[in-house]
Amino acid sequence: MADLYLITGGAGFIGSSVAEEILRQGGRVRILDNFSSGFRENVEALGEGVDLIEGDLRNFDDVRRSMEGVSYVSHQGALRSVERSVDDPMSSNDVNVAGSMHVLAAAREAGVRRVVYASSSSVYGDSTELPKHEELTPSPVSPYAVSKLAAEHYCRVFSKLYGVETVSLRYFNVFGPRQSPKSQYAAVVPLFINAALKGEPLEIHGDGKQSRDFTYIDNVVQANWKGFHGDGIAGEAFNVACGERHDLLEIADLIAKFCGRELERNHVETRRGDVKHTEASIDKIQSMMGYEPTVGFEEGMKMTFDALKQGAN
Ligand SMILES: NC(=O)c1ccc[n+]([C@@H]2O[C@H](COP(=O)([O-])OP(=O)(O)OC[C@H]3O[C@@H](n4cnc5c(N)ncnc54)[C@H](O)[C@@H]3O)[C@@H](O)[C@H]2O)c1
């Protein structure tokens, strides 16, 4: 029988995209999600073969139950957003740190082959060196970043101490179709596109010159698949990005180009806990995992714009 993959947070943006790829590759998929920010439509779109466990990462029994018969885990479930964690650090810790401990402990018990963990570029924090490479000492500046780094450390320690193979993927601002603009903590790309499509002003925090290594979802899915099956990478952390950066003003200009008109911009306060620039070195993931970004920034932005325009969300 085909291998069973457990995807925590599989109803979310990235988890459901990883699930799609696993199914395409012939694997079986189980999803553990509490639908706090994920959507039932994302699971339904995967088809009937997917096993859904509606449960909570904070509940060890739910996580254990989900782990039965599982060969690989894609641990995507988390409370995303720096801003949310600044508002409510306790819940970020509960889900992102304690929840990850539950995943690792249950994976160990169940003899899972590998856990691929969704870490974040936010672990680098305010270190000014660019591009960020994996040898830099992390310096998180938000509760969210602390929680992602803590779980990454647990992954490495579980690999070393207990032989649970783990791979941490430090995603740099992921975007793509299916990323929801609906939450108060939505990411900038869907928020801007949504505002533009509705004829509302784009809300730009600060001067808009803060830049990110925006990474289209297909590149992240590729890294996840290689993370499950690559040799010699257990216990390691890798940047997942394109190796370039774009600022918010560029995004606004690009969306204006797609819309074929000027867009109103409303500059508001800088967000607490945000870092000014991120840009990744992707040397490590290229050399150790054979990863290559296949969709660039502008092409990805166009596909995302078109999908949101067609009402993909
Ligand atoms: N989107 C990005 O740019 C980005 C960047 C860096 C890291 N990440 C990480 O990638 C992962 C996926 O992010 P996403 O953008 O798909 O976010 P998302 O909010 O769309 O997905 C997260 C999923 O986790 C589920 N979840 C949350 N709390 C849960 C709980 N207690 N129990 C069970 N399920 C729970 C949600 O319902 C949702 O389906 C997260 O771990 C996030 O920290 C994302």
The ligand as an SDF file (V2000), in Angstrom:
LIG
                    3D

 44 48  0  0  0  0  0  0  0  0999 V2000
    2.5940   31.6950    4.7310 N   0  0  0  0  0  0  0  0  0  0  0  0
    3.8540   32.0690    4.9590 C   0  0  0  0  0  0  0  0  0  0  0  0
    4.3610   33.0020    4.3420 O   0  0  0  0  0  0  0  0  0  0  0  0
    4.6980   31.3340    5.9580 C   0  0  0  0  0  0  0  0  0  0  0  0
    6.0270   31.7700    6.1590 C   0  0  0  0  0  0  0  0  0  0  0  0
    6.8180   31.0920    7.0840 C   0  0  0  0  0  0  0  0  0  0  0  0
    6.3140   29.9900    7.7530 C   0  0  0  0  0  0  0  0  0  0  0  0
    5.0150   29.6070    7.5530 N   0  0  0  0  0  0  0  0  0  0  0  0
    4.5190   28.4480    8.3010 C   0  0  0  0  0  0  0  0  0  0  0  0
    3.8980   27.5650    7.3840 O   0  0  0  0  0  0  0  0  0  0  0  0
    2.8340   26.8770    8.0130 C   0  0  0  0  0  0  0  0  0  0  0  0
    1.5670   26.9790    7.1840 C   0  0  0  0  0  0  0  0  0  0  0  0
    1.2270   28.3480    7.0260 O   0  0  0  0  0  0  0  0  0  0  0  0
   -0.0030   28.8320    6.1180 P   0  0  0  0  0  0  0  0  0  0  0  0
    0.4140   30.0960    5.4760 O   0  0  0  0  0  0  0  0  0  0  0  0
   -0.4920   27.7060    5.2890 O   0  0  0  0  0  0  0  0  0  0  0  0
   -1.0620   29.2090    7.2460 O   0  0  0  0  0  0  0  0  0  0  0  0
   -2.5980   28.7770    7.3890 P   0  0  0  0  0  0  0  0  0  0  0  0
   -3.1140   29.5960    8.5260 O   0  0  0  0  0  0  0  0  0  0  0  0
   -3.2890   28.8480    6.0820 O   0  0  0  0  0  0  0  0  0  0  0  0
   -2.4760   27.2490    7.8300 O   0  0  0  0  0  0  0  0  0  0  0  0
   -2.2940   26.8260    9.1530 C   0  0  0  0  0  0  0  0  0  0  0  0
   -3.2410   25.6740    9.3970 C   0  0  0  0  0  0  0  0  0  0  0  0
   -3.0410   25.1860   10.7400 O   0  0  0  0  0  0  0  0  0  0  0  0
   -4.3130   24.9520   11.3340 C   0  0  0  0  0  0  0  0  0  0  0  0
   -4.1830   25.0550   12.7810 N   0  0  0  0  0  0  0  0  0  0  0  0
   -3.9010   26.1550   13.5140 C   0  0  0  0  0  0  0  0  0  0  0  0
   -3.9280   25.8700   14.8350 N   0  0  0  0  0  0  0  0  0  0  0  0
   -4.2120   24.5510   14.9250 C   0  0  0  0  0  0  0  0  0  0  0  0
   -4.3840   23.6780   16.0340 C   0  0  0  0  0  0  0  0  0  0  0  0
   -4.2610   24.1000   17.2930 N   0  0  0  0  0  0  0  0  0  0  0  0
   -4.6850   22.3920   15.7930 N   0  0  0  0  0  0  0  0  0  0  0  0
   -4.8190   21.9370   14.5000 C   0  0  0  0  0  0  0  0  0  0  0  0
   -4.6800   22.7240   13.4290 N   0  0  0  0  0  0  0  0  0  0  0  0
   -4.3700   24.0270   13.6340 C   0  0  0  0  0  0  0  0  0  0  0  0
   -5.2040   26.0300   10.7450 C   0  0  0  0  0  0  0  0  0  0  0  0
   -6.5880   25.7700   10.8630 O   0  0  0  0  0  0  0  0  0  0  0  0
   -4.7150   26.0770    9.3020 C   0  0  0  0  0  0  0  0  0  0  0  0
   -5.4240   25.1540    8.4990 O   0  0  0  0  0  0  0  0  0  0  0  0
    2.7300   27.4710    9.4110 C   0  0  0  0  0  0  0  0  0  0  0  0
    3.4190   26.6120   10.3050 O   0  0  0  0  0  0  0  0  0  0  0  0
    3.4460   28.7860    9.3040 C   0  0  0  0  0  0  0  0  0  0  0  0
    3.9970   29.1970   10.5380 O   0  0  0  0  0  0  0  0  0  0  0  0
    4.1950   30.2470    6.6690 C   0  0  0  0  0  0  0  0  0  0  0  0
  1  2  1  0
  2  3  2  0
  2  4  1  0
  4  5  1  0
  4 44  2  0
  5  6  2  0
  6  7  1  0
  7  8  2  0
  8  9  1  0
  8 44  1  0
  9 10  1  0
  9 42  1  0
 10 11  1  0
 11 12  1  0
 11 40  1  0
 12 13  1  0
 13 14  1  0
 14 15  2  0
 14 16  1  0
 14 17  1  0
 17 18  1  0
 18 19  2  0
 18 20  1  0
 18 21  1  0
 21 22  1  0
 22 23  1  0
 23 24  1  0
 23 38  1  0
 24 25  1  0
 25 26  1  0
 25 36  1  0
 26 27  1  0
 26 35  1  0
 27 28  2  0
 28 29  1  0
 29 30  1  0
 29 35  2  0
 30 31  1  0
 30 32  2  0
 32 33  1  0
 33 34  2  0
 34 35  1  0
 36 37  1  0
 36 38  1  0
 38 39  1  0
 40 41  1  0
 40 42  1  0
 42 43  1  0
M  CHG  2   8   1  16  -1
M  END
$$$$
